[in-house]
Amino acid sequence: MTAPREEFASLLLVDDDITFCRVLGTALEKRGFAVTVAHSVEDAAPIAKNNPPEFAVVDLKMGGAPGLVLVKTLHGLDPNTRIVVLTGYASIATAVEAIKLGATQYLAKPANADEIVAAFSHSADSNTPLNAQPAQIGYLEWEHIQRVLREHDDNISATARALNMHRRTLQRKLAKPPPRPN
């Protein structure tokens, strides 16, 4: 016999991929969470305001407002909410921004339910040593391009102008896989 839903920890799952939400939601319910699903920041915000969740899984990029807006809202409602940000467009800049806004952890897709549950228990440790080997210049350039691209709402032409780069050169750089950080 399973425990009543009220005894499970509340979890808000926000992603615009309906199939992903169904699969991940089922997997998280099997791991003891009472899952509520929303497919946009606009749908999730009123749900969170009525009943702030103990845990949240938020996609970074969805139609409408970006997931970071919801991270800030959730953290404002309850600073103890454990928030994991998922993204298919992982970058150091957005990871840092997510953590500053109140996220517990930042994971690149595809992430499975076990990785997400493990990420909930992650806590920033100020004693963690910094990497002695700095990131390679190619990776830093890739990070910068990604940040400028986000600032221009993924508009290639506007990003190329902002970077003072030919549009085709930018397209070639974006078509390549990101370089390894080290």
N, C-alpha and C positions, 0 to 999 in steps of 0.2 A: 504494500500500500504506500502510495506517495504522500508527501506532506502537502497540506493545503497551499495554494498559490500564495496566500498572504504571508506564509513563513519563508518564502524565497526572497532573496535580495532583489530589489527592483532594478531593472536595467532598461535604459532607453537606447534602442538601436536606430540610427538615422543614416540611411543611404538611399540614393535614388535608384539603385539596382534592385528591383522587386525580387528577382530570383535569388540573388545573393542574400537579401534580408530573410527570405523564407528559410534558406538552408542554414545560415548562421544563427538565426533565431531559434530554430529547432535544436541545433547543437548546443547553444547556450542554455536553453531550458533543461536539456539533459544534464547539464553541469550545475543545476540548482539555482537558476535565475528566473525571475518572473519578467519576461521580455515584453516590452511595448515597442511597436515599430512605427516609424514615421519615415516619409520619403523626401522630406525637405526641411530646411531650417524653419520655414514658415509654419509647417505642420507640427514640428517638434516643440517649438517655443511655448505654445499654450499648454501642451501636455506637461512639460517640465514645470511651468509656473503653478499648475494645479496640484502637482504632486512631484516635487523634485526627486529624481532618481538617486539611488546610492551609487550606481554605475552607469556609464554611458559609452557607447561606441559610435563615433561620429566620422562620416566620410568627409574628407577635406573639400572635394569639389563636387558640387551638385548643381542642378538647375536652380536659379534663384540665388539667395544669399550663400556665401561660402560657409563651410563647416566651422571655421574659426569664430564666426559671429556667435554660433551656438555654444562653442566652448566658453567664450567669455560670459554669455548669459547663464550657462549652467554653473560656472564657478561663482558668479555673483549671487545666484540663488542659494547655493550651498557649497562653501569652499571644501567640504569633505567629500564631494562627489568625485569618484575615481573615473577619469575620462581618458579613453584611448582614441586617438585620432588615426584613421586609416586613410591611406592615399595611394593612388597609382602613380602619382607624380612626386615621389620623395625627393626632398632637398633639405640641406642643412638649414637654410634660411627659414623655411616654413616649420621645420621641426623646432627650432629655437623659439619662433613666434608662438607656436602651439603651447609649448611648455610655459612660456612667460604668461600666456593667457589663462593657464590653469590646468592644462592637460597633464595627465600622469605619465603618459607614454605616447610615442608616435611610431606607428608601424607602416611599412610599405606593403601594399597588396601584392600578391595574395597572402593573407594571414589567416591561419586557421583558428578555431575556437580555443584550442589549448594555448596557443601563443597569446591570444587576447586575454585569456584568464590570467596567464603568467604576467602579462603587462600590467594588469590591475594592481599587482602587489609591488610593482617597481616604484622605487622612490629615488629622487635625485640625491646623490651623495656628493657633498662638496669636497670630500676627501679623495674622490676618484682622480688618479693622476691623469693629466692631459697627455695626449699622444705626443711623444717626443719628436716624431717625424711629421713635419707639416704636410698638408695636402699638396698634391702635385698641381702645377699651374694649370694644366688642362682641366682638372676637376674644378678648380676655383673659377675658371672662365665659364664652365658649364653651369655652375651654381649661379653666377651673376646673370647669365643669359636667361636662366629659368625665372629668376626674381623679376627681371625687367619684363619678361614675357607675361608674367602674372599681373604686374602693374598695368600692363596695357591690354588686359582682358583677353590674352591669347591671340592678339592681332599681330600677325607676322610683320606686316608693312610698318605699323607704328613702332613695333619693337626694333626693327632694323633701323628706322630713322633715329630712335633714341640711342641706339648703340653706335650710330654713325657707321653702319655696315650695309653692304649691298644685300637686298632681300634674298637673292639666290644663295649668297654665302651663308646667311643665317639659316635658310632652309636646309642646306647641306649639313650644317652643324647640328641642327635639330633632328635630322634623319639618322644620325649616328647614335649608337648607344652611349650612355654617359660613361666617362672614364672612371676608373677606380679611384677612390679618395687617396689611397697610398700605394 
